[in-house]
Amino acid sequence: MLRRCKSLLAVLDPQLTLCVLLLLATGVLTMYSAGADFPGRFAMHLRNVLIALVIMWAVACVPPQTLMRYAAPIYAAGVLLLLAVFMMGEIKKGSRRWLYIGFDIQPSEMMKIAMPLMLAWFFHQYASLARWKTFAVAALLLLIPAALIMKQPDLGTALLVLAAGAYVIVLAGLSWKAMGALVAGAAASIPIAWPLLHDYQHQRVLTMLNPEADPLGKGFQIKQAGIAIGSGGLDGKGWLQGTQGHLGFVPERTTDFIFSVYAEEFGLLGIAVLLTLYFLLIARGLAITAGATTLFARLLGGAVTMIFFTYAFINIGMVSGVVPVVGVPLPFISYGGTALTTLGIGAGILMAIRRQRA
C-alpha cells in the first residue's frame, strides 16, 4: 500500500506542490474568516480545493505528447461553446456567460488553458513556415475567442485569454520591434476603443483614476478595500479580527476582493509572505519551462507560469487601486470552483512537463 501511494505521488513535483499547498492553505484560512457571513461557502470552498487537487494530479499524469495531440480539438470545442453561449447562453447580472447542459458551465474559463495549448501546438507544428505567416495566423486564433468573450461581456476573462495567448506568441520569438509596434498601436487605439466599451467598464476605469468621485457608490468597494489594507499595519489585526470584512464594508470579500481581508488580518508581513509564495511558484514554473524537452512544452509551460503571474498581479493591483476592477480572482485563494479548477489544470500541466524531462 505504501509503495502504491508513493507511485501515485511520484507524478507530483515536490517544490511546485508545496507552493500550491501553502497557497491553498492560506486561502482556506482567509476564506474561513471572509466567508463567516456566507452560510455554506467555506464548506464549498473546501470541496473546490479538493477537486482542484485531484484535477492537478490527474493532469500531471497526462504526458505532454497527449496534451499536444488534443490541443486543436480542445480549442475547437471551446470556440464552439463560446458561439453557443453567444446564441443561447444564460444571462446573469447582465452578462451572457453561462451555458446550461444539465448544469451551468462557463466556456470562457476553458479558453484560459485551451488558448495556450492551441498556440503552443500551432508553433510546434508549423515552425517551418515563414515567421510573419505563423504570427498572423496565431493572432487570428487568439482574437476569435477573445472577441467572443468580450461580447458577453467579460473583460477580465478576455484579458486573461489574450494574455495567455500573447505569452505564447512572445515566447515563440516575436521580435522586440514587433512588440514595440504592437504596444504603440494599442496605445494609439485607446481613443477608438473607449467608445466601444460598456458603461460599467467606463465607470471602472474612472473609479480607478478617482475613487473619491463617488465614494458611496461606484468607488465604495475599492475605497473600503484600501482602508482594509492600510488598517492592517505591519503585522495585521489578527486572524478573524478584521473589521472591514466582518462588518460588510467589502461586499466581494470572498471572491475578487479577498486580498483586502487577508491584508487587514495579516498586515504587511503577511503580504510579504504571500508575495514570496507567488514568487516561488512562478520561479519553479519557469525552472520547469527552461528544462522542457520540446518547443511545445516550453511554450506551454512558459505561458501557464505567466498566467499565474497575471492572475496575481491584476488581482492585487485592482484591490490596491492601481488597475481597474476587471473581475480576476486571487490565484489559489479566492472562492470559485471554475477558477480553482483552471489553476489546478495549469499546475498539473507544469508537473507533466517536469515528468517528461525526468
N, C-alpha and C positions, 0 to 999 in steps of 0.2 A: 504493500500500500504506500509506504514512504517513497519507494523508488518510482512508483507511478505518479505520485504527487510532484516529485522533483522533475519528472519528464514533462508534466503539464506546465510547470512554471518555467521550464528552460527556454520557452519561446519569448519570455519577457526580458527586456533589457533592464538590468538592476538599477542603474542610475536614473534612467527615464521613468521607470516605475516608481521609484522613491519620490521623485519630484511630483509626479501626478498624485500619488497617495497623500503627500503632505499638503498639496493644494486642495484636494478633496476634503481632507480632514479640517483644514481651515474653513472651507465652505460650509461644512456640517456645523461647526461651532458657531459661525456667524449666522447661518440660517436658523439655528435654534433660538437665537436672540431676535433676529429680524422678523421671523415668522411667528412670534408669540401671539399676535393678534389675528392670525390666519389659520383657523382650525384645519388640521389635516395636512397643512403644507409641508411641515417638517417631515412627516412620515412619507409623503410623496417624494420629497427631495431625496430621502434615504433610498427609496425604491429606484429613483432615476440614477443615483450614484452606482448602485449595484448593477443596474442594466448597462450603464456606460462601461463599467469594469469588465463585465462579461463580453461585451462587444469589442472592447480593446483587445482582450485576449484572443477572441475568435479571429479578428482581422490580423493579429500578429502571427497567426498560424498559416495565413494565406501567402504563398510565395509571390514576390513581385511580378514574376512572369504571368501568373494567373490574373493579377490586377491589370496588367498591361493588355491581356487578351480580352478582358471585358470592359476596358475603358470606353471604347466607342459606343457599345450598346448601352452602358450606364448613362453616358452623356445624351444619347438619342432619347432614352426613356425619360430623362429629366426634362428635356425640351418639350417632349410631347405632353408631359404632365403640366408644364407651365402653360402650354397652349390650352389644355383642358381647363385649368384654373381661369384663364382669360375668358373662356366661353361659358363655363358653368360652375365656377367656383363659388364658395360660400362667402358672404360679406359679413365681416365682423368689425365693429368700431370704424366703419367707413372704408375698410380695405378688403379687397378680394384676394386673399392669400391662401385659402384653405380649400381642399378638395375632399369631399366625403366619399369614402369607399367602404362603408360599414363602420368606419371611424375616420376622424379628421386627420389629414396629413398636410404638411406644408412643403410642397415640392421645391420651393426656392432654397430651403435648407440643404436639400440633396445636392444642389449645384455647387455648394462650397467645397465639396470633395470631388464631384463629377468634373468640375471645370479644370482643376489642375491635373486630374487623371487624364482627361482628354488631350489637353495641350502637351503634356509630357509624352503621351503616346504618339501624338502627331509629329513632334520634333524628332523623336526617336525613329519613327518610321520613315520620315521624309527628309532626313538630314542631308541627302544628296541633292535636293532641289536648290534652285537659286535662292539666296538669302531673302531677297525682297519678296519673293513669292510665298515662302513659308511664313514670314511675318505678316503678310497681308491676309493670308488665309486664317492664321491664328487670331488675328484681330477680329475677323468676321465671326469666327467660332466663339469668341469671347463676348462680342457685342450683342449677339442674338439673345442669349438668355438674360444678359444684364438689362436689355431694353424691356423684355417681358416682365422682369421683376420690378423695374421702375414703374411700369404701367399699373402695378397692382394697387396703390403704390407702396413700395417698401425700400426706402432709400438706404437704410442701414444694411440690409442683406445684399442689395445691389452693389454697394461699395465693397463689401467683403468678397463677393464673387468677382468683381472687377480686380480687386487687389490680388486674389488668389491666381487669376489668370495672368495678370501683369507680372507677378513674380516669376512665373514660368518663362514668359517671353523675355524678361530681362536676363534671367539665368541662362537662357538659350543662346545668348550672345548679342543682344541688341546693343548697337554702338552708343557711345556717350553722346555723339552728335544727334542721333535719332531720339534718344531720351530727352535731350535738351529741347529739341524741336517740339516734341510732344508736350512737354511741360509748358513751353511758351504758347503753344496752340491752345492748351487747356486754359491757361490764364487769360488769353485773349478772347476766349469764347464765353467767359463768365457773363458779360453783359447780354449775350444772346440767350444763354441758358437760364438766366434769372427769371424772365417772364414765364418760362415753361414749368417752373416749379409750382407745387401746390401751395395754397395759402399757409397751411400748417408748417411747411418747410421754410417758407419765408420767415414765419414767426420764430422758428427755432434758431435761425441764423441771427436775426435781430435781437433775440433774447440773449444769445451768447455775447453779442457785442455790447449790450446794455441791459442786464437783468433788472436794473433799478427802474426801467421804464414802466414795468408792470409787476411790481414785487408781490402783489396779492393774486395775480392771475397767471399769465404765461411764465413769468420769471419766478414763481413761488418755489417750485421744487428745486431748481438749480441754486437759488439763493439759500434755501434751508439746508441743502446738501453741503454748500460751502461753510455754513455755520457749524454743521456737524463735524466736518473735517477739522476746522480750526479749533473747535472746543475740545478736541481730543488731546491737544497739547503734546507733550513729549512722550508720555507713557500711557495715555488714554484714561478714560473714566473707569475702566474695568469691564470684564465680560458681564453682560446682562444689565449694565448700569447706564447705558446710553439713554439720553432723554429725547433727542430729536427723532430718533427712530421709534422708540416706545410710545411717545406721545402723538405719533402720527403726523409729524411735520414733513416727513419724506414719504409720499404715497407709494412710490415704486421701490420700496426699500428691500424687497426680497428678490427683485429682478435686476433691472438695469442700474439701479442706484444702491446696490448692496455695499459698494465700496465705502459709501458715506457712513454706514453703520459700523463697518469694520474699523474705519479710521477714527471714529468717535470713541470706540471702546478700547482700541489698542494703541492709538496715538501714532506719533512719528516713528517710534521704534518698531511698532507693528507693521507700518507701511514699508519700512526698510526691509523687514524680514520677508514680506510678501513680494516686493520687487526683486529681492535676491532669489527667491524661489522661481520667479518667472525668468530671471537671467539664467539660472542654472538649467531650466527646462529648454530654453532657446539654445543655449550653448551646447547642450547634449544633442539636440536635434541637428545643429549644424555640424557637429563632430560626426554623427552618423551619416549625414549627407556627404561629407567630404570623403568618407570611406566607401561610398556606394560603388558598385562594380559596373553599372550600366548608365548610359545617358538618361534613360527613362527614370531610373531610381534616383539619380542625382537631382534631376529637375523636380520630380515629385516630392522628394524629401525636403529640398530647399523651400519649395512653395508651402508645404504643410507647416514647416517650422516658422516661416514668416507669417502664416495665418495666425499662429499663436501670439506672435508679437503684435499683429494688427489688432486682434481682439483686445488684448490688454491695454495697448496704447490708446485706442479710441475710447474704450470704456472709462479708464481713469481720467483721460483728457476731458471727456464730456461731463463727468461728475464734478471735476475740478473747475469747469467753466472755461476751458481753453479751446474746445472744439464744440460744434453744435451737437445737440442731442439727436442721435440717429438710431437709437434702439439696438445697441450692441451689448451683449451680456459680458460680465467679467468672467474670463475662462476658468472653468472648474469650480467657480464659487457661486455664481448666480443660479437662481431657481430656473428650471426649464429643461424638460426631458429631451427635446429635439436638439438644443444646443449642446447638452452634455453628450448626447449620442454622437453628434458630429465631431466633437473634440476627442471622444474616445476612439472613433474611427481614425482620426488623424494620428493619435499616439500609437495606435496599432499598426498603421502603415509604416511609421518610423521604425518600430520594432521588427517588422517584417523585412525591411531593408537591411537592418543590422544583422538579422539572422542569415540573410543571403550572403553577406560578406563573410560571416563566421563559417 
